[in-house]
């Protein structure tokens, strides 16, 4: 999914924002919104990866009973 979004951002940045012809007009998605969506998904993925690395450990000092 993230790769699809990156490809969409790349294509949108290279193409025109709006095209008008005899049969109608077409407008691309806003590039800023696509970039924000990419950042959101990247932060969401980073959060998931970070949670897997956390381990809880109980430390008992020597001599404590």
PDB file of N, CA, C and O in Angstrom:
ATOM      1  N   UNK A   1       0.815  -1.189   0.000  1.00  0.00           N
ATOM      2  CA  UNK A   1       0.000   0.000   0.000  1.00  0.00           C
ATOM      3  C   UNK A   1       0.860   1.255   0.000  1.00  0.00           C
ATOM      4  O   UNK A   1       0.585   2.190  -0.751  1.00  0.00           O
ATOM      5  N   UNK A   2       1.898   1.288   0.831  1.00  0.00           N
ATOM      6  CA  UNK A   2       2.763   2.463   0.899  1.00  0.00           C
ATOM      7  C   UNK A   2       3.489   2.676  -0.426  1.00  0.00           C
ATOM      8  O   UNK A   2       3.689   3.813  -0.853  1.00  0.00           O
ATOM      9  N   UNK A   3       3.879   1.586  -1.072  1.00  0.00           N
ATOM     10  CA  UNK A   3       4.554   1.708  -2.367  1.00  0.00           C
ATOM     11  C   UNK A   3       3.610   2.289  -3.411  1.00  0.00           C
ATOM     12  O   UNK A   3       4.027   3.084  -4.254  1.00  0.00           O
ATOM     13  N   UNK A   4       2.333   1.895  -3.359  1.00  0.00           N
ATOM     14  CA  UNK A   4       1.348   2.455  -4.283  1.00  0.00           C
ATOM     15  C   UNK A   4       1.193   3.950  -4.076  1.00  0.00           C
ATOM     16  O   UNK A   4       1.079   4.706  -5.040  1.00  0.00           O
ATOM     17  N   UNK A   5       1.190   4.379  -2.817  1.00  0.00           N
ATOM     18  CA  UNK A   5       1.053   5.802  -2.508  1.00  0.00           C
ATOM     19  C   UNK A   5       2.280   6.570  -2.975  1.00  0.00           C
ATOM     20  O   UNK A   5       2.157   7.674  -3.506  1.00  0.00           O
ATOM     21  N   UNK A   6       3.456   6.000  -2.782  1.00  0.00           N
ATOM     22  CA  UNK A   6       4.677   6.669  -3.248  1.00  0.00           C
ATOM     23  C   UNK A   6       4.663   6.826  -4.764  1.00  0.00           C
ATOM     24  O   UNK A   6       5.075   7.861  -5.288  1.00  0.00           O
ATOM     25  N   UNK A   7       4.191   5.806  -5.466  1.00  0.00           N
ATOM     26  CA  UNK A   7       4.100   5.875  -6.924  1.00  0.00           C
ATOM     27  C   UNK A   7       3.071   6.927  -7.343  1.00  0.00           C
ATOM     28  O   UNK A   7       3.295   7.666  -8.302  1.00  0.00           O
ATOM     29  N   UNK A   8       1.955   6.997  -6.633  1.00  0.00           N
ATOM     30  CA  UNK A   8       0.929   8.001  -6.926  1.00  0.00           C
ATOM     31  C   UNK A   8       1.474   9.402  -6.721  1.00  0.00           C
ATOM     32  O   UNK A   8       1.220  10.291  -7.534  1.00  0.00           O
ATOM     33  N   UNK A   9       2.225   9.613  -5.638  1.00  0.00           N
ATOM     34  CA  UNK A   9       2.827  10.930  -5.384  1.00  0.00           C
ATOM     35  C   UNK A   9       3.792  11.287  -6.507  1.00  0.00           C
ATOM     36  O   UNK A   9       3.805  12.421  -6.987  1.00  0.00           O
ATOM     37  N   UNK A  10       4.592  10.326  -6.919  1.00  0.00           N
ATOM     38  CA  UNK A  10       5.573  10.567  -7.988  1.00  0.00           C
ATOM     39  C   UNK A  10       4.870  10.944  -9.293  1.00  0.00           C
ATOM     40  O   UNK A  10       5.279  11.889  -9.968  1.00  0.00           O
ATOM     41  N   UNK A  11       3.818  10.212  -9.646  1.00  0.00           N
ATOM     42  CA  UNK A  11       3.088  10.493 -10.886  1.00  0.00           C
ATOM     43  C   UNK A  11       2.365  11.837 -10.821  1.00  0.00           C
ATOM     44  O   UNK A  11       2.347  12.583 -11.799  1.00  0.00           O
ATOM     45  N   UNK A  12       1.774  12.142  -9.677  1.00  0.00           N
ATOM     46  CA  UNK A  12       1.046  13.402  -9.512  1.00  0.00           C
ATOM     47  C   UNK A  12       1.998  14.588  -9.610  1.00  0.00           C
ATOM     48  O   UNK A  12       1.654  15.612 -10.200  1.00  0.00           O
ATOM     49  N   UNK A  13       3.176  14.461  -9.043  1.00  0.00           N
ATOM     50  CA  UNK A  13       4.150  15.548  -9.089  1.00  0.00           C
ATOM     51  C   UNK A  13       4.637  15.798 -10.512  1.00  0.00           C
ATOM     52  O   UNK A  13       4.970  16.933 -10.856  1.00  0.00           O
ATOM     53  N   UNK A  14       4.683  14.775 -11.335  1.00  0.00           N
ATOM     54  CA  UNK A  14       5.170  14.930 -12.703  1.00  0.00           C
ATOM     55  C   UNK A  14       4.090  15.415 -13.667  1.00  0.00           C
ATOM     56  O   UNK A  14       4.402  16.014 -14.696  1.00  0.00           O
ATOM     57  N   UNK A  15       2.832  15.160 -13.343  1.00  0.00           N
ATOM     58  CA  UNK A  15       1.746  15.499 -14.264  1.00  0.00           C
ATOM     59  C   UNK A  15       1.146  16.868 -13.985  1.00  0.00           C
ATOM     60  O   UNK A  15       1.480  17.516 -12.994  1.00  0.00           O
ATOM     61  N   UNK A  16       0.265  17.294 -14.862  1.00  0.00           N
ATOM     62  CA  UNK A  16      -0.413  18.577 -14.667  1.00  0.00           C
ATOM     63  C   UNK A  16      -1.476  18.464 -13.570  1.00  0.00           C
ATOM     64  O   UNK A  16      -1.981  17.376 -13.296  1.00  0.00           O
ATOM     65  N   UNK A  17      -1.812  19.606 -12.942  1.00  0.00           N
ATOM     66  CA  UNK A  17      -2.827  19.589 -11.904  1.00  0.00           C
ATOM     67  C   UNK A  17      -4.223  19.417 -12.493  1.00  0.00           C
ATOM     68  O   UNK A  17      -5.052  18.697 -11.936  1.00  0.00           O
ATOM     69  N   UNK A  18      -4.480  20.075 -13.616  1.00  0.00           N
ATOM     70  CA  UNK A  18      -5.810  20.012 -14.222  1.00  0.00           C
ATOM     71  C   UNK A  18      -5.665  19.922 -15.736  1.00  0.00           C
ATOM     72  O   UNK A  18      -4.808  20.573 -16.333  1.00  0.00           O
ATOM     73  N   UNK A  19      -6.520  19.101 -16.344  1.00  0.00           N
ATOM     74  CA  UNK A  19      -6.538  18.947 -17.798  1.00  0.00           C
ATOM     75  C   UNK A  19      -7.983  19.136 -18.263  1.00  0.00           C
ATOM     76  O   UNK A  19      -8.910  18.557 -17.699  1.00  0.00           O
ATOM     77  N   UNK A  20      -8.155  19.950 -19.295  1.00  0.00           N
ATOM     78  CA  UNK A  20      -9.483  20.180 -19.851  1.00  0.00           C
ATOM     79  C   UNK A  20      -9.455  19.852 -21.332  1.00  0.00           C
ATOM     80  O   UNK A  20      -8.538  20.248 -22.051  1.00  0.00           O
ATOM     81  N   UNK A  21     -10.464  19.127 -21.777  1.00  0.00           N
ATOM     82  CA  UNK A  21     -10.567  18.761 -23.184  1.00  0.00           C
ATOM     83  C   UNK A  21     -12.009  18.867 -23.649  1.00  0.00           C
ATOM     84  O   UNK A  21     -12.868  19.362 -22.920  1.00  0.00           O
ATOM     85  N   UNK A  22     -12.273  18.403 -24.864  1.00  0.00           N
ATOM     86  CA  UNK A  22     -13.622  18.456 -25.431  1.00  0.00           C
ATOM     87  C   UNK A  22     -14.618  17.598 -24.645  1.00  0.00           C
ATOM     88  O   UNK A  22     -15.796  17.940 -24.548  1.00  0.00           O
ATOM     89  N   UNK A  23     -14.144  16.500 -24.094  1.00  0.00           N
ATOM     90  CA  UNK A  23     -15.045  15.583 -23.402  1.00  0.00           C
ATOM     91  C   UNK A  23     -15.177  15.873 -21.909  1.00  0.00           C
ATOM     92  O   UNK A  23     -15.917  15.169 -21.222  1.00  0.00           O
ATOM     93  N   UNK A  24     -14.490  16.877 -21.389  1.00  0.00           N
ATOM     94  CA  UNK A  24     -14.600  17.223 -19.974  1.00  0.00           C
ATOM     95  C   UNK A  24     -13.267  17.629 -19.395  1.00  0.00           C
ATOM     96  O   UNK A  24     -12.319  17.921 -20.124  1.00  0.00           O
ATOM     97  N   UNK A  25     -13.202  17.643 -18.070  1.00  0.00           N
ATOM     98  CA  UNK A  25     -11.960  18.020 -17.408  1.00  0.00           C
ATOM     99  C   UNK A  25     -11.640  17.023 -16.297  1.00  0.00           C
ATOM    100  O   UNK A  25     -12.527  16.370 -15.748  1.00  0.00           O
ATOM    101  N   UNK A  26     -10.362  16.925 -15.983  1.00  0.00           N
ATOM    102  CA  UNK A  26      -9.869  16.021 -14.948  1.00  0.00           C
ATOM    103  C   UNK A  26      -8.925  16.815 -14.062  1.00  0.00           C
ATOM    104  O   UNK A  26      -8.114  17.603 -14.550  1.00  0.00           O
ATOM    105  N   UNK A  27      -9.036  16.601 -12.747  1.00  0.00           N
ATOM    106  CA  UNK A  27      -8.147  17.287 -11.804  1.00  0.00           C
ATOM    107  C   UNK A  27      -7.471  16.252 -10.919  1.00  0.00           C
ATOM    108  O   UNK A  27      -8.122  15.342 -10.406  1.00  0.00           O
ATOM    109  N   UNK A  28      -6.153  16.394 -10.741  1.00  0.00           N
ATOM    110  CA  UNK A  28      -5.381  15.475  -9.905  1.00  0.00           C
ATOM    111  C   UNK A  28      -5.699  15.720  -8.433  1.00  0.00           C
ATOM    112  O   UNK A  28      -6.191  16.786  -8.063  1.00  0.00           O
ATOM    113  N   UNK A  29      -5.415  14.729  -7.608  1.00  0.00           N
ATOM    114  CA  UNK A  29      -5.526  14.915  -6.163  1.00  0.00           C
ATOM    115  C   UNK A  29      -4.476  15.931  -5.720  1.00  0.00           C
ATOM    116  O   UNK A  29      -3.430  16.078  -6.352  1.00  0.00           O
ATOM    117  N   UNK A  30      -4.773  16.626  -4.627  1.00  0.00           N
ATOM    118  CA  UNK A  30      -3.855  17.624  -4.109  1.00  0.00           C
ATOM    119  C   UNK A  30      -2.560  16.955  -3.647  1.00  0.00           C
ATOM    120  O   UNK A  30      -2.588  16.008  -2.862  1.00  0.00           O
ATOM    121  N   UNK A  31      -1.439  17.450  -4.137  1.00  0.00           N
ATOM    122  CA  UNK A  31      -0.140  16.858  -3.813  1.00  0.00           C
ATOM    123  C   UNK A  31       0.160  16.956  -2.320  1.00  0.00           C
ATOM    124  O   UNK A  31       0.721  16.025  -1.741  1.00  0.00           O
ATOM    125  N   UNK A  32      -0.204  18.064  -1.697  1.00  0.00           N
ATOM    126  CA  UNK A  32       0.028  18.227  -0.260  1.00  0.00           C
ATOM    127  C   UNK A  32      -0.702  17.185   0.566  1.00  0.00           C
ATOM    128  O   UNK A  32      -0.158  16.673   1.545  1.00  0.00           O
ATOM    129  N   UNK A  33      -1.934  16.866   0.178  1.00  0.00           N
ATOM    130  CA  UNK A  33      -2.694  15.846   0.901  1.00  0.00           C
ATOM    131  C   UNK A  33      -2.082  14.461   0.715  1.00  0.00           C
ATOM    132  O   UNK A  33      -2.084  13.652   1.643  1.00  0.00           O
ATOM    133  N   UNK A  34      -1.563  14.186  -0.466  1.00  0.00           N
ATOM    134  CA  UNK A  34      -0.905  12.896  -0.697  1.00  0.00           C
ATOM    135  C   UNK A  34       0.356  12.764   0.155  1.00  0.00           C
ATOM    136  O   UNK A  34       0.634  11.697   0.703  1.00  0.00           O
ATOM    137  N   UNK A  35       1.117  13.852   0.263  1.00  0.00           N
ATOM    138  CA  UNK A  35       2.336  13.828   1.077  1.00  0.00           C
ATOM    139  C   UNK A  35       1.982  13.641   2.547  1.00  0.00           C
ATOM    140  O   UNK A  35       2.652  12.884   3.250  1.00  0.00           O
ATOM    141  N   UNK A  36       0.940  14.317   3.022  1.00  0.00           N
ATOM    142  CA  UNK A  36       0.496  14.144   4.405  1.00  0.00           C
ATOM    143  C   UNK A  36       0.058  12.707   4.670  1.00  0.00           C
ATOM    144  O   UNK A  36       0.353  12.151   5.728  1.00  0.00           O
ATOM    145  N   UNK A  37      -0.642  12.109   3.716  1.00  0.00           N
ATOM    146  CA  UNK A  37      -1.067  10.719   3.864  1.00  0.00           C
ATOM    147  C   UNK A  37       0.143   9.788   3.938  1.00  0.00           C
ATOM    148  O   UNK A  37       0.148   8.836   4.718  1.00  0.00           O
ATOM    149  N   UNK A  38       1.161  10.061   3.132  1.00  0.00           N
ATOM    150  CA  UNK A  38       2.379   9.252   3.162  1.00  0.00           C
ATOM    151  C   UNK A  38       3.075   9.375   4.514  1.00  0.00           C
ATOM    152  O   UNK A  38       3.531   8.376   5.071  1.00  0.00           O
ATOM    153  N   UNK A  39       3.157  10.591   5.040  1.00  0.00           N
ATOM    154  CA  UNK A  39       3.778  10.801   6.363  1.00  0.00           C
ATOM    155  C   UNK A  39       2.992  10.077   7.449  1.00  0.00           C
ATOM    156  O   UNK A  39       3.575   9.462   8.342  1.00  0.00           O
ATOM    157  N   UNK A  40       1.678  10.154   7.369  1.00  0.00           N
ATOM    158  CA  UNK A  40       0.838   9.490   8.361  1.00  0.00           C
ATOM    159  C   UNK A  40       1.060   7.978   8.346  1.00  0.00           C
ATOM    160  O   UNK A  40       1.233   7.355   9.394  1.00  0.00           O
ATOM    161  N   UNK A  41       1.053   7.397   7.148  1.00  0.00           N
ATOM    162  CA  UNK A  41       1.252   5.950   7.047  1.00  0.00           C
ATOM    163  C   UNK A  41       2.647   5.543   7.500  1.00  0.00           C
ATOM    164  O   UNK A  41       2.816   4.490   8.116  1.00  0.00           O
ATOM    165  N   UNK A  42       3.653   6.370   7.201  1.00  0.00           N
ATOM    166  CA  UNK A  42       5.022   6.063   7.634  1.00  0.00           C
ATOM    167  C   UNK A  42       5.130   6.102   9.153  1.00  0.00           C
ATOM    168  O   UNK A  42       5.784   5.245   9.748  1.00  0.00           O
ATOM    169  N   UNK A  43       4.493   7.094   9.791  1.00  0.00           N
ATOM    170  CA  UNK A  43       4.558   7.178  11.244  1.00  0.00           C
ATOM    171  C   UNK A  43       3.783   6.034  11.889  1.00  0.00           C
ATOM    172  O   UNK A  43       4.174   5.533  12.943  1.00  0.00           O
ATOM    173  N   UNK A  44       2.698   5.627  11.263  1.00  0.00           N
ATOM    174  CA  UNK A  44       1.913   4.508  11.772  1.00  0.00           C
ATOM    175  C   UNK A  44       2.717   3.211  11.693  1.00  0.00           C
ATOM    176  O   UNK A  44       2.696   2.410  12.627  1.00  0.00           O
ATOM    177  N   UNK A  45       3.426   3.002  10.583  1.00  0.00           N
ATOM    178  CA  UNK A  45       4.272   1.818  10.432  1.00  0.00           C
ATOM    179  C   UNK A  45       5.430   1.844  11.420  1.00  0.00           C
ATOM    180  O   UNK A  45       5.794   0.807  11.975  1.00  0.00           O
ATOM    181  N   UNK A  46       6.011   3.017  11.642  1.00  0.00           N
ATOM    182  CA  UNK A  46       7.132   3.136  12.583  1.00  0.00           C
ATOM    183  C   UNK A  46       6.672   2.828  14.003  1.00  0.00           C
ATOM    184  O   UNK A  46       7.407   2.217  14.778  1.00  0.00           O
ATOM    185  N   UNK A  47       5.478   3.243  14.338  1.00  0.00           N
ATOM    186  CA  UNK A  47       4.935   2.956  15.665  1.00  0.00           C
ATOM    187  C   UNK A  47       4.718   1.476  15.890  1.00  0.00           C
ATOM    188  O   UNK A  47       4.972   0.965  16.981  1.00  0.00           O
ATOM    189  N   UNK A  48       4.252   0.787  14.867  1.00  0.00           N
ATOM    190  CA  UNK A  48       4.042  -0.650  14.983  1.00  0.00           C
ATOM    191  C   UNK A  48       5.359  -1.380  15.158  1.00  0.00           C
ATOM    192  O   UNK A  48       5.451  -2.319  15.949  1.00  0.00           O
ATOM    193  N   UNK A  49       6.368  -0.963  14.434  1.00  0.00           N
ATOM    194  CA  UNK A  49       7.672  -1.620  14.519  1.00  0.00           C
ATOM    195  C   UNK A  49       8.316  -1.370  15.871  1.00  0.00           C
ATOM    196  O   UNK A  49       8.967  -2.258  16.422  1.00  0.00           O
ATOM    197  N   UNK A  50       8.142  -0.160  16.418  1.00  0.00           N
ATOM    198  CA  UNK A  50       8.737   0.182  17.700  1.00  0.00           C
ATOM    199  C   UNK A  50       8.147  -0.610  18.849  1.00  0.00           C
ATOM    200  O   UNK A  50       8.857  -0.947  19.797  1.00  0.00           O
ATOM    201  N   UNK A  51       6.860  -0.912  18.782  1.00  0.00           N
ATOM    202  CA  UNK A  51       6.223  -1.642  19.874  1.00  0.00           C
ATOM    203  C   UNK A  51       6.712  -3.077  19.967  1.00  0.00           C
ATOM    204  O   UNK A  51       6.698  -3.661  21.050  1.00  0.00           O
ATOM    205  N   UNK A  52       7.134  -3.643  18.879  1.00  0.00           N
ATOM    206  CA  UNK A  52       7.622  -5.020  18.908  1.00  0.00           C
ATOM    207  C   UNK A  52       8.969  -5.126  19.605  1.00  0.00           C
ATOM    208  O   UNK A  52       9.324  -6.202  20.086  1.00  0.00           O
ATOM    209  N   UNK A  53       9.725  -4.042  19.671  1.00  0.00           N
ATOM    210  CA  UNK A  53      11.067  -4.084  20.229  1.00  0.00           C
ATOM    211  C   UNK A  53      11.077  -3.847  21.745  1.00  0.00           C
ATOM    212  O   UNK A  53      12.112  -4.045  22.381  1.00  0.00           O
ATOM    213  N   UNK A  54       9.971  -3.436  22.326  1.00  0.00           N
ATOM    214  CA  UNK A  54       9.935  -3.144  23.753  1.00  0.00           C
ATOM    215  C   UNK A  54       9.692  -4.429  24.539  1.00  0.00           C
ATOM    216  O   UNK A  54       8.798  -5.214  24.222  1.00  0.00           O
ATOM    217  N   UNK A  55      10.499  -4.619  25.558  1.00  0.00           N
ATOM    218  CA  UNK A  55      10.336  -5.779  26.436  1.00  0.00           C
ATOM    219  C   UNK A  55      10.296  -5.292  27.874  1.00  0.00           C
ATOM    220  O   UNK A  55      11.020  -4.372  28.255  1.00  0.00           O
ATOM    221  N   UNK A  56       9.452  -5.911  28.653  1.00  0.00           N
ATOM    222  CA  UNK A  56       9.375  -5.569  30.068  1.00  0.00           C
ATOM    223  C   UNK A  56      10.174  -6.610  30.843  1.00  0.00           C
ATOM    224  O   UNK A  56      10.053  -7.813  30.608  1.00  0.00           O
ATOM    225  N   UNK A  57      10.982  -6.126  31.760  1.00  0.00           N
ATOM    226  CA  UNK A  57      11.805  -7.019  32.564  1.00  0.00           C
ATOM    227  C   UNK A  57      11.698  -6.591  34.016  1.00  0.00           C
ATOM    228  O   UNK A  57      11.755  -5.400  34.321  1.00  0.00           O
ATOM    229  N   UNK A  58      11.547  -7.536  34.894  1.00  0.00           N
ATOM    230  CA  UNK A  58      11.520  -7.247  36.319  1.00  0.00           C
ATOM    231  C   UNK A  58      12.926  -7.440  36.874  1.00  0.00           C
ATOM    232  O   UNK A  58      13.504  -8.522  36.772  1.00  0.00           O
ATOM    233  N   UNK A  59      13.458  -6.392  37.453  1.00  0.00           N
ATOM    234  CA  UNK A  59      14.813  -6.442  37.997  1.00  0.00           C
ATOM    235  C   UNK A  59      14.740  -6.641  39.507  1.00  0.00           C
ATOM    236  O   UNK A  59      14.091  -5.867  40.212  1.00  0.00           O
ATOM    237  N   UNK A  60      15.399  -7.667  39.992  1.00  0.00           N
ATOM    238  CA  UNK A  60      15.438  -7.943  41.421  1.00  0.00           C
ATOM    239  C   UNK A  60      16.896  -7.823  41.875  1.00  0.00           C
ATOM    240  O   UNK A  60      17.745  -8.610  41.455  1.00  0.00           O
ATOM    241  N   UNK A  61      17.184  -6.846  42.725  1.00  0.00           N
ATOM    242  CA  UNK A  61      18.565  -6.679  43.153  1.00  0.00           C
ATOM    243  C   UNK A  61      19.016  -7.861  44.018  1.00  0.00           C
ATOM    244  O   UNK A  61      18.183  -8.505  44.655  1.00  0.00           O
ATOM    245  N   UNK A  62      20.301  -8.150  44.049  1.00  0.00           N
ATOM    246  CA  UNK A  62      20.803  -9.281  44.844  1.00  0.00           C
ATOM    247  C   UNK A  62      20.556  -9.035  46.340  1.00  0.00           C
ATOM    248  O   UNK A  62      20.723  -7.919  46.831  1.00  0.00           O
ATOM    249  N   UNK A  63      20.165 -10.071  47.037  1.00  0.00           N
ATOM    250  CA  UNK A  63      19.930  -9.988  48.474  1.00  0.00           C
ATOM    251  C   UNK A  63      18.518  -9.587  48.829  1.00  0.00           C
ATOM    252  O   UNK A  63      18.149  -9.650  50.002  1.00  0.00           O
ATOM    253  N   UNK A  64      17.716  -9.181  47.872  1.00  0.00           N
ATOM    254  CA  UNK A  64      16.333  -8.810  48.174  1.00  0.00           C
ATOM    255  C   UNK A  64      15.469 -10.072  48.125  1.00  0.00           C
ATOM    256  O   UNK A  64      15.567 -10.872  47.194  1.00  0.00           O
ATOM    257  N   UNK A  65      14.647 -10.228  49.115  1.00  0.00           N
ATOM    258  CA  UNK A  65      13.781 -11.406  49.162  1.00  0.00           C
ATOM    259  C   UNK A  65      12.346 -11.021  49.363  1.00  0.00           C
ATOM    260  O   UNK A  65      11.476 -11.890  49.427  1.00  0.00           O
TER     261      UNK A  65
END
